[in-house]
Amino acid sequence: AKTEATLINLVEPIELQVRASNGNVFKNGVVSTSLTATLWRGDKEIDKDGTEFSYVWKKVNSDETPDEHWNTDHSYSQKSIRITEADVFRRATFSCEVQYVGKRV
């Protein structure tokens, strides 16, 4: 017989932080930054190598509609993405969806 148990630490939930290397407000069409997603449990960063979670970035245009083309092009998992003026017309909002996938072997 085999029994499996999944344990979840509910005391310290996982927190997602997205940091921009050059800030998050750009003027005069000059856009150049890297967005990096980090996961924290308490004061410890988890999944530093990006193997236990998938990181999928999404973009919403200034008119509040999803940028389907951009989202499709960035549908693979990556902890960091580079944003340039080609990615932003007037205004855009970027987010990162994170999902547990377990250790990859």
N, C-alpha and C positions, 0 to 999 in steps of 0.2 A: 504494500500500500504506500501511497505517496500523498503527502499533504503540502500544499503551498500556502504561504501567508504573505500578504503585502502589508508592510508597516508604513505609515505616513506620520511624519512629524508635524502635528497640528499646532504645536506650541510656537514654532517659528515658521511662518509661511514663507514661500519663495517670493521674492520681489524682483521685478524686471526693471532695470534702468537702461535708458538709451542716452548715450552721450554723443555730442557733436564735437569734433575736434576743433572747429573754428567758430563755435557758437551756432545759434539757430535763426538769426536774423541777418539778411544780406541786403545790400543796397546797390543800386545802379547796375543790376544785372550781373554782378560779380559774385558767383556762387562756387564755393569750393570747400567741401568738408567731408569727413568720414563719419558715418553714424555707426556706433558700436553698441551691441546689446550685451549686457552682463546680468547674470542671475545671482542673487544673494539670498542666503538663508542665515538670518541673524547678521553677524559681522563678517561672515566668510563667503567669498565668491565660490560658486559651484559651477561645474561644467566649463572650466577654463578652455578645454580643448574642443568643445562643441560637438561631443559625441553622444551625449545623453539626451539632448533636446534638439529639435529642429527649429530653425530661425527663418521665418519667411516674412519678407518686407512687403508692405502695401503702401500705395500712394493714392491720395485723394486730391483731385484738382481744386482750383480756387472756386469753381462752381459747385463744390461738394459732391461731384460724381467720381466714382473710382476710375483711375486710369488703367483700363483693362490691358492695353498694350504693354505699359510699363510693368504692371503686376505680373503678367505672363512671363515677361523677360526676366523677372526677378523671383520666380516661383521656386527656385532651388534654395536649400538651406545654407545660410552664411551668417556668421556673427557680426560681420562688418560690411557696409556698403559705402561706396564713394558717390557723392552727390555733386553734380556740376550744373552750370547754367542750362545745359541741355535737358536736365531733369525738371527744371522749374520754370514755368511761364506765369508771371505775376506772383502767384502764391501756390504752395502745395503743402500738404500735410503727409508726413511719413510715419508709419507705425510698424511694429514688429510683432508678429504672432509667434508664440513659443509653445511647443507641444513636446511632452516627454516621449522619447522613443526608446530609451534604454541604452545600455552600452553596446556599441558596434564592435564586432570582433573581426 
